[in-house]
């Protein structure tokens, strides 16, 4: 699968991430830029050898860390955890970026198995790439934007 290359740097990357986020929320993001969302969520800049997790944010009556998207480097696994009995499921999104700044968006994931449950998917992710994970709560088919969090790291 071909990646996305950004010869003009961060603005193109920010625009691309913004399109991913707009897709997540069904086009309802109007005033939040991708850069602003990542900055507001405190995303720390993770290579494929690094485990990382994004934890949902408390908002609109949902508890903090009610949902988790976790990348496990050993075995290239993405796991969604539903950690609260609140009626909402967990929406996870993720992508990776190679050393040439090419981004490889992946399919959205959803887990609605109920509080205290999780589901793991296995993927084949190349080595030496930056992985980004996004978590949001999803209730009655709608993604709760205020609960979303993003995490990515690069060693």
Order of alpha helices (4+ residues) and beta strands (2+ residues): alpha-alpha-beta-beta-beta-beta-beta-beta-beta-beta-beta
